[in-house]
Each structure stands twice: as structure tokens, then as C-alpha cells.
Amino acid sequence: MSGAHTDFPVAILAGGLATRLRPVTEKIPKLLVEVAGEPFLSHQLRLLRQNGLTRIVLCVGHLGDLIVEHYGNGAKWGVHIDYSFDGEKLLGTGGALIRALPLLGDAFYVLYGDSFLPINYQAVGRTFLAAGKLGLMTVYENRGAYDTSNVWFEDGRIRRYAKTDPLPQMRHIDYGLGVFRPAAFADQSPGTVVDLAVVQSNLCTRGELSGYESPDRFFEIGSPAGLKELDEFLRTGLSPR
């Protein structure tokens, strides 16, 4: 699969209220929070472009108009950006993806609007294609270091994924990058509030969720501590321990 075509669109889930970063996010959305001298989204777009991914769909809600105003169609950053707005109510991570499906084609990457993921995206895409399943979850052997481990990953397979009811075999955590076919969401109704974790858990139960293990840790700006860590990493290129 080395020559596989994996430059799928990338859906970035950025419709939340970012309450943990208040008061900053009362006036700007999380994607515009400054880290290492630039809005966070600029770092995300640069990383994606370096991995050969240039078609971006931003799933936005809270203060999303400010993102459109700043980034437009993405040409200045060497990408093409489409926007999908939640609308009247927050739809949850899965609901926002369902709303954006017409923009996403036959297969697409998904990441969160507060995640910075230094991973080989093309290798993830090739693994997804080779597995032939409706979804893929990237995982990291966390052993409780950054958050509660919630994935039983063994012999290259995701055996169980659950944010509640942890098992002793769960030493990995959802890394934050997924790949999906639209059919992964076929049993969900458009316009309803859906958590992506529920979709992933259902796929796992049906044997339709493949896995890819990242050797490197993830970064996030969902909290002030995470924001500080990523700022240090981007300024120095050294991962804080």
C-alpha cells in the first residue's frame, strides 16, 4: 500500500465553547488562541500541509465567524478551507461530523480543534485503507501518564474502547486522530446530538474499528497547562517531559 492515495480531506472539530480556557475564549474561539506567537490553527494547518494534506473542513460553532474572517478559503496558508457550522445548537463531535459529511467525500481524517498531533498522517491513511474497515483510531501507549487510559490495544487491534468502565488491559489512549468512511455514521440521524466517542465505541463492538499506534505523544491546548507545554514544544522543538 506504499503508493496508496491518502490525501483525504481533514475535518477539524472546533465547535465547542472552550470553557477551560476562559476568559480568553469568551472573545475568541479556541482555534485563534495564540501559541508560540501565532493562532493555534496556523500551527495545525502547517503541520497538515507538511504531511501532504491540504483539504480542510472546519466544523465550527462558537465565534466561528472570526475564524472565517481570519483564514478565509485558506489560500494564504497553502490549503483549501471549507466551513461547516453547527447551527442553532451544539451537535456534539459526532453530530458536527454528520452535518459536514457532504463536504468530506468517501474517506476523511478527523482531529480535534485543540490537538497538535506530530504523527505520520500518510502512514495512518495507508493503514486505514489496508484494514478495509469503516473507521480507524490512532492510539498512544499512555499508561495513565497524560489522561486515563481508555483503549485495549493488542496485536495491532483495538479490542475495546470505553471512556468509562476501564479495564486493566487498557494501557493506551485515544491519540486524537481518526479516519472514517461516511457509512460509519449511517445509524445516526442528522441534526441529533452525537458524541464521536459513541460512534467509535459502536464501530469497535462491530469489529469495524482498526488501530494505528503512534510512537510520539500528543499535545493539546484544551487547558492552560497543555497550552504552556505546546508553546514550549513549538518554540524549542523539544518535547517537555
N, C-alpha and C positions, 0 to 999 in steps of 0.2 A: 504493500500500500504506500510505498515511499513517494510515488508521484501523484497521490490522491489529491483531488481538488477540495481543499478545506477552507477556502476564504469565505466562509459563510458570513451572513450579517451577524452583528453583535447587538443584542438587546441589553441595555443598561437600565436596571431598575432603580429609579431615583424619584419616586413619588411620595416618599414618607415625610414626616414632619420633623425629623432630626431633633427630637426633644432633648437628647443628651448633650447636644452642642449649644443649647440656648445659653445666653441671649443672642449669640452670633446669628443663629439660624432663624431668628424671628424676622430678620430683614432680608436675608439672602438664603437661597437653597443650599443644601449640603455640597452640591457639585461646584459651587462657587467659593466655598471656604478656601482661604489661602493656605497653601502648604509649600514650603521651600520657595517662596517668592512668587507663586503662580496659583490661579484657581486649580482646585484638585482635578477637575475634568481635563485640564490641559495635560496633566501628567498621565492620566488614563489614556487619552487619545494618542499621545506619543508612544506609549507602550504598545498599544494595539497596532498602530501603524508599523512599528518596528517588527511586529510579528506578521505583517502582511495582511492585516485586517483593516479595511477602510470603509466598510458599510456599517454605519452605526444607527441604531434606533433607540432614541432616548424615551423611556417611559416615565413621564413626569407628571407632577401634580402641584404640590405646594410651591408657589412662587416660580412655577415653570416658565412663565413669560420672560423672566430675567435671563434664563439660560438661552432661550431663543434669541433674545436681544444681543447677548454677548457672542454666541457661537454661530448663529445663522445656519447656513447649509453646510458648514464645516470646511469649506474650501481653503480657508486660511491655514487650517491645520492639516491639510492633505488628506481629508476624509470626506465622506458624504453623510450628512446627518438628516434623518427623518425624525419626526416627533409624534408621540402618541400620548395624549392627555387622558388622565383618569376620568375627568368629567366631574359631575356633581358630587360624587362620593369617592373616598379612597377604596380601591378594589382589592387591595392586598397584592402581594407579589405575583401570585398566580393569575389573579383577575386582570392585572395590568398587562401581563403577557398575552392572555387570551384576547384582550382588546387590540393588541398590537400585531396579532398573527397575520393580517393581510399585508403587512409590511415586511414579513420575515421569511417568506419563501418555504422551501422544502426542508431545510435544516438550519439551525441557528445556535450560536453561542448565547449564554445568558450570564451576566455578572451583576453584582450589586453596586449601587452608586456610591458606596463608601469603601469599596475594596480595591486595593492595589495588589495585583497578583503577578509576580515575576515568574512566569511559567512559560513553557514552550507550547503556545496555543496551537500551532500546526500539528504537533505530536498528539495533542489532545483530540483534535479533529480527526486525525487518521485512526486513532484508537476507537473513536465513536463509529466511524464508517466500517471498520473491520469487525466490530462487535455485532452490527446489524440490529441493534435494539432501538427502542423509541427514545431512550434518554441515556445520558452519561453524567456521572457525578465525579468531580475531582476531589481527592481526599488527601489528608496530610496526617502523618503519624504524630499525633499531638500529645498523647499520653497525659492529657489533662493540663498541659502547660499554658495554653492561651485561653481555653474555654473548656467546657465539659465535653469530653469525647462522646460522639453520638453515632459512630459508624463502626460496624463489624465488617472489616475488610480482610479477606483471606484468600490467598492463591489467586490474586488478581480479580476477585469477585466481591461485590458488595452483598453480604449475606443479610444484613439488617441495617436499617436506618431509622432512628427514632430520636426526636428531641426530648421526649420524656421516656420514662421506663428504661434507663440504661442497663446494659448487660456487661458482665465482667470482660467479655471478649471485645468490647468497644474500646479500641486504643487509637482510633482515627477520628478525624473531624471533617465535616463538610468544608472543603477549601474555599468554596465560593464561586467556582466556575462550572457551568453545566452546558451540555449540548442536547438539543431536543429536536424531534420531529413534531409537526403540529398535532399528529394523532395522539401524542402524549396527553393532550388536553381535551380529547374528544368527549369524555364523560362529564365535562364541566359545562355549565350553562353560561353564555356570555352575559356580562353585567352583574354577576354574583361575586361576592367577596370570597376569594380563594387564596390560601397560603401555598406558595410554591413547595414548601416542605411536605404538605399533604399530597401533592401530585407526585413528588419524588418517592415518598413512602409507599404510595399505591403502586407505582411502577416497580419498585423493589419487590413488593409482595407478588407481583405478577411475573417476575423474572425478566422485566423489561428495562432494568437499570444497570448499565455497565459502569466500570470504575477505572479511574486513572490516578495513580499515586504521584503527588508532587514531592520532589526531594527538598524543596525550599519552602520556608514558612510564608504565610500571607501577612499582609499589612491591612489595617483598616483605619478609617477616620471617624468611626461611629462614636468615639469617646475622646475626651481631651487627652488621655494617656496615649491612645492609639494615634492620634494626630501628631503628638510630640515625637513618637517613635518613627513614624513615616517621614516626618520632617528631617530628622537626623539621618535616616537611611538615604533619602534623596540628596541631601547636601554632602554627605561623605561617601556614599556608595558602600558603607559598611553596615551590616545588619546588627542592631543592638542585641545584646544577649540578655 
